[in-house]
Amino acid sequence: MGIGINTGEVVVGNLGCNRRSKYGVVGSNINLASRIESYTVGGQILISLNTLKEVSSIVKILQQKSVKIKGFSHPVTISEVGGIAGKYNLFLPTRSEKFVT
């Protein structure tokens, strides 16, 4: 399971009417977070440029790439998070493939 994170305004709450309602989140920012998550592989955390601007002083970025995301006319830059510094000082384990004959 991977995690996709985006920063922005969304609408959160009970949506619907008296007969049928559900708690949900809607908006283009939640759609972008979902689309970013679709690019992850197991254990990976990907963040948007909006999120990177907010947390750039404490996160360690492993790599960045631009991807074409459905519903967006321009490529979106996503960054892979390797860890968070500061008082948390937590880092994801580095993955490497070991090839054997």
MARTIPA-956615 format. One record per residue (C-alpha): residue in one letter; z, x, y; residue number from 1. Coordinates in steps of 0.1 Angstrom, whole numbers, padded with zeros to 4 digits. Each point is the difference from the previous one (the first is absolute). Example, Ala and Ser with C-alpha at 12.3 -4.5 7.8 and 13.67 -1.06 7.14 Angstrom:
MARTIPA-956615
r=a	w=0078	u=0123	v=-0045	k=1 $
r=s	w=-0007	u=0014	v=0034	k=2 $
//
This chain:
MARTIPA-956615
r=m	w=0000	u=0000	v=0000	k=1 $
r=g	w=-0009	u=0013	v=0034	k=2 $
r=i	w=0011	u=-0010	v=0035	k=3 $
r=g	w=-0021	u=-0008	v=0031	k=4 $
r=i	w=0016	u=-0002	v=0034	k=5 $
r=n	w=-0013	u=-0012	v=0033	k=6 $
r=t	w=0019	u=-0005	v=0033	k=7 $
r=g	w=-0007	u=-0031	v=0022	k=8 $
r=e	w=0008	u=-0035	v=0008	k=9 $
r=v	w=-0002	u=-0028	v=-0026	k=10 $
r=v	w=0011	u=-0036	v=-0004	k=11 $
r=v	w=0029	u=-0003	v=-0025	k=12 $
r=g	w=0018	u=-0032	v=-0012	k=13 $
r=n	w=-0003	u=-0033	v=-0018	k=14 $
r=l	w=-0036	u=-0011	v=0002	k=15 $
r=g	w=-0013	u=-0034	v=-0008	k=16 $
r=c	w=0014	u=-0035	v=0003	k=17 $
r=n	w=0030	u=-0020	v=-0013	k=18 $
r=r	w=-0017	u=-0008	v=-0034	k=19 $
r=r	w=-0012	u=0035	v=-0007	k=20 $
r=s	w=0011	u=0032	v=0017	k=21 $
r=k	w=0004	u=0036	v=-0009	k=22 $
r=y	w=0015	u=0031	v=0016	k=23 $
r=g	w=-0028	u=0023	v=0009	k=24 $
r=v	w=-0015	u=0026	v=0023	k=25 $
r=v	w=-0033	u=-0003	v=0017	k=26 $
r=g	w=-0021	u=0020	v=0025	k=27 $
r=s	w=-0025	u=0028	v=0002	k=28 $
r=n	w=0027	u=0027	v=-0002	k=29 $
r=i	w=0013	u=-0013	v=-0034	k=30 $
r=n	w=-0036	u=-0002	v=-0012	k=31 $
r=l	w=-0005	u=0036	v=0009	k=32 $
r=a	w=0031	u=0011	v=-0018	k=33 $
r=s	w=-0012	u=-0018	v=-0031	k=34 $
r=r	w=-0034	u=0016	v=0002	k=35 $
r=i	w=0016	u=0035	v=0005	k=36 $
r=e	w=0021	u=-0007	v=-0031	k=37 $
r=s	w=-0031	u=-0006	v=-0020	k=38 $
r=y	w=-0010	u=0036	v=0005	k=39 $
r=t	w=0033	u=0014	v=-0015	k=40 $
r=v	w=0006	u=0014	v=-0035	k=41 $
r=g	w=0033	u=0000	v=-0018	k=42 $
r=g	w=0029	u=0013	v=0021	k=43 $
r=q	w=-0022	u=0006	v=0031	k=44 $
r=i	w=0009	u=-0011	v=0035	k=45 $
r=l	w=-0028	u=-0005	v=0025	k=46 $
r=i	w=0005	u=-0009	v=0037	k=47 $
r=s	w=-0022	u=-0012	v=0028	k=48 $
r=l	w=-0006	u=0019	v=0033	k=49 $
r=n	w=0022	u=-0026	v=0017	k=50 $
r=t	w=0029	u=0009	v=-0022	k=51 $
r=l	w=-0007	u=0038	v=0002	k=52 $
r=k	w=0003	u=-0003	v=0038	k=53 $
r=e	w=0035	u=-0015	v=-0003	k=54 $
r=v	w=0014	u=0024	v=-0026	k=55 $
r=s	w=-0021	u=0032	v=0004	k=56 $
r=s	w=0031	u=0021	v=0010	k=57 $
r=i	w=0017	u=-0005	v=-0033	k=58 $
r=v	w=-0026	u=-0005	v=-0027	k=59 $
r=k	w=-0018	u=0026	v=-0020	k=60 $
r=i	w=-0037	u=-0008	v=-0004	k=61 $
r=l	w=-0018	u=0014	v=-0030	k=62 $
r=q	w=-0035	u=-0011	v=0009	k=63 $
r=q	w=-0020	u=-0024	v=0021	k=64 $
r=k	w=-0033	u=-0018	v=-0005	k=65 $
r=s	w=-0021	u=-0027	v=0015	k=66 $
r=v	w=-0009	u=-0030	v=-0021	k=67 $
r=k	w=-0021	u=-0031	v=0005	k=68 $
r=i	w=0022	u=-0030	v=-0004	k=69 $
r=k	w=-0012	u=-0036	v=-0005	k=70 $
r=g	w=0004	u=-0020	v=0032	k=71 $
r=f	w=-0001	u=0030	v=0024	k=72 $
r=s	w=-0032	u=0011	v=0017	k=73 $
r=h	w=0011	u=0036	v=0004	k=74 $
r=p	w=0014	u=0025	v=-0025	k=75 $
r=v	w=0039	u=0001	v=-0002	k=76 $
r=t	w=0019	u=0033	v=-0002	k=77 $
r=i	w=0027	u=0000	v=-0027	k=78 $
r=s	w=0025	u=0027	v=-0007	k=79 $
r=e	w=0018	u=0009	v=-0032	k=80 $
r=v	w=0038	u=0005	v=0005	k=81 $
r=g	w=0016	u=0029	v=-0018	k=82 $
r=g	w=0035	u=-0005	v=0013	k=83 $
r=i	w=0023	u=-0008	v=0029	k=84 $
r=a	w=0020	u=0026	v=0018	k=85 $
r=g	w=0029	u=-0004	v=0024	k=86 $
r=k	w=0033	u=-0014	v=-0012	k=87 $
r=y	w=-0017	u=-0014	v=-0031	k=88 $
r=n	w=-0017	u=0032	v=-0012	k=89 $
r=l	w=-0018	u=-0017	v=-0029	k=90 $
r=f	w=-0032	u=0012	v=-0016	k=91 $
r=l	w=-0022	u=-0014	v=-0027	k=92 $
r=p	w=-0005	u=0023	v=-0030	k=93 $
r=t	w=-0033	u=0019	v=0001	k=94 $
r=r	w=-0024	u=-0011	v=-0027	k=95 $
r=s	w=-0023	u=0024	v=-0017	k=96 $
r=e	w=-0021	u=-0004	v=-0031	k=97 $
r=k	w=0004	u=0024	v=-0028	k=98 $
r=f	w=-0031	u=0006	v=-0020	k=99 $
r=v	w=0003	u=0011	v=-0036	k=100 $
r=t	w=-0026	u=0010	v=-0025	k=101 $
//
